[in-house]
Amino acid sequence: MTESGKETPHAPLIPAPLLEMQDIGISFGGVPALRSANLSVAAGEVHALIGQNGAGKSTMIKILTGAYRRAAGSVRFEGREVDFRTPKQAREAGISTIYQEINLVPFRSVAENIFLGREPRRFGLIDWRAVQQRASALLESFGLQIDVKKPVGRYSTAIQQMVALARAVSSDAKMVIMDESTSSLDEREVELLFTVVRKLRDDGRAVIFVSHRLDELYALCDRVTVMRDGQTVAQSTMAEMDKLQLVTTMLGRTLAAVVQEDTASREANLARRGKQAIAASQLSAHPKVSDVSLEVHAGEAVGLAGLLGSGRTETMRLMFGADPLERGSLSIGGAAVTLKSPQDAIARGLAYLTEDRKGEGIVPELSVRDNLTLVCLRTLAKNGVVDVKKQQAIVDRFIASLGIKLRSADQPIRELSGGNQQKVLLARWLAAEPSLLLLDEPTRGIDVGAKADVAKVVRELRDAGLAVLLSASELEELTAVADRAVVIRDGRTVAELTGAEMSETAIMDAIAYGSEGHSQLVEAAHAAHIEDALEGDRHGT
């Protein structure tokens, strides 16, 4: 216990590992997803597995649990080499996984869900009394007293997480993998879940804990493995790695690697920016957004920074009317508005490029032409009939201006590369002539050349007077485009950086520590800029 009374992670002396994954490799379509990745977990510890989206965490877990077959490396569990070919084999060996989307049968009882497929029997029949008694006893050992005869779907998400944990324990799991299990829980529910996880640890079970919430990692976990770009880049005890080190390791950017920002250019952009395009004040929607405030002006690009899971996407969806706002307010062009749907947002000049290109962006079986003009079809139609010439003119203009590579505007959009699909989606919104463009991870899943093209287009749109709010995991991309940065952490605005303050270092510091103490690194950034300027003068540059 600390002086404040809060429980600290227990720091075990690590024995021979219960799990050891060495030099794991796998490729998809010739592209490496994991390269010589490693993971070592002992019994009786809570082990954090972290990394940005695409770092390889999920692939590593799927290889361990038999969902994927590794192409290289070895896996040892309980001291012997294993090669699980199905998730069922992994479960039978004592490895249980609890995913973010809870895999329970909502209309079946709590007791049935815990022992589904493993019900105790008597005279060849299921002994329902024993099922219920064992389920009640197991949950009571977690400090949870509920009616196990009720359908599990009637209980809260937190209770359902407990039921999933109880199912894992009842199957004698030696290792429990928890993948973003707290993402939809409030603080009280998270602490309840943590109490159970600590009990599992103290009972000698291993827990692999996947989360992007830094405070949770330090409150619960004993050791951490950090992955980046399909490789293991760090393994450490939590006590030996502070938050800033953790963030910089995840992002692959060190303090020494920070590039001098063009402060004068940013300040010039801010000086000529136009009127306020949108202002969000204290936006809140449980569980991902609790207090976000920001504003964007015409002729400027604002970067929305934060780790995966910080609430960036959810904030943009609230601003676009895609999700209901519980508290807070929005104003567009200085006038208060209530957006009940994306249609309301579009009518007021907003456009939203989603991060989920395949799931929420493209209509894969439709042509490039139809995908590109989807939003502006009403303006192209007269008496319900689309003016094909006008449509073609728009398509031709954006294919040329954005450099979209395709065989024909009539080919299905699914046949284009990811980068060209993204350009079509960007063209779709630009064809609607918006005043504010919300871009959520616009360069995710596209190649380096396409990323540069998208960044160039965003800068040109900003310079032409469009207001842009850009969310990005890659800080190098964000600082290359944005004039200001708004940093959010755990659903709250914790910093706003501009001018000489705005650097990858300062953003990482704000992500790691919130609003407490990023001033020291901001001062260091100022000093670095001054020193670089003096060095340039000495050499006549």
C-alpha angles and dihedrals in degrees: 000000000000125000088262090058095248118136115246124210112272112245108215126195097250111237125192105317121264087208127028122178113182132188093345115186135178136158134199118206090347092305114117113238095176127022120186091328119176136198129175122183129176130208113262097030137103106225122196117218109192143165141127122283108294094021092122103256096125092044090052091051093047091052090050093049096045098252091116130031114230120230095206141012135040138272122207122187122182089354098304131096114254136186109189111199096187137023087245091063090050091050091049089052091055105266115126126182127205111194131203088252100059112234101216133126102246098200094049120084125264091250093049091051093051095052101027108152092003101066117155111247137208122195088351094304130102110268098221093181090057091046091055095042093050092046092050092048092049094050092045088056085060090052091254123129113186138140103271091193093068121093109268090228090071092065130081123267090255092055090047089054088054090051090051089050091048090053090053092049093046089057090057092247112188091193129032121195114203113194111195089322094161098050095104099034130099123229096270092049092047091054090050090053091047091054090058093045091052089052090053089051093048090050088060099258122135120235125196106202119197114192141135094210105105096197090055092052093054093043096051116016130085100193137011138213115199121204129194130173093352095309137099105246102172142014119185147135112270090241092060096053121059123207096263091051089049093052095045091048092051093049096040094233123120128196090252091053096061112124119219109261124226095247095170091055092051093049090049090052091049092048092057098039117125135229124319110283098186138355125194119195124194095332113193135179120155130274107007104030122048108153120358123159127175143136135210127201131204111271097025137096117218119196119219106207133187142110122283106283094028093114102261096131093041091052092053092048090053091050090051095048092244092123128034117261114229098187138358133050143261131208127188119198089353095304122110113244139183113213111202096173143002087262089064090050094049091049088056094051102266125138127188126199104197124219089227099075095171100038102039106011120049126043094219100204095047122088125260087251094056094043092050095050098038096110097044099043092111091059090049095051130085118190088349095306119114116231098234094195093055090045092051092048091055092046093049092048095054095040087057099040095046096037094236110185114215142134095235139346086239096061118103112268090230088073093063125090118260092256093052091046088054091051090052090053091049089049089050091062096039089055087062089060097230127190094212126037120199110199117189111193092327094179099046113130097005130112127261094260093052090047090056090048093052092047090051092051092049092052091048092050091050092049089050090059103265119140111233131191109190126191117194139161092205104079093194089061093044096051091046091062110022126086093198134016127217111197121206127188127183090351096309135104105244104167145006117205130190141158114002090353092065112090137123089256094054092046092050090048092052091048091051100042106017116215093334112098108343087126093084093059091043088056089048090052090052090050091049091052092050093047091049090049092051091048089052091052091051090057095042095247 
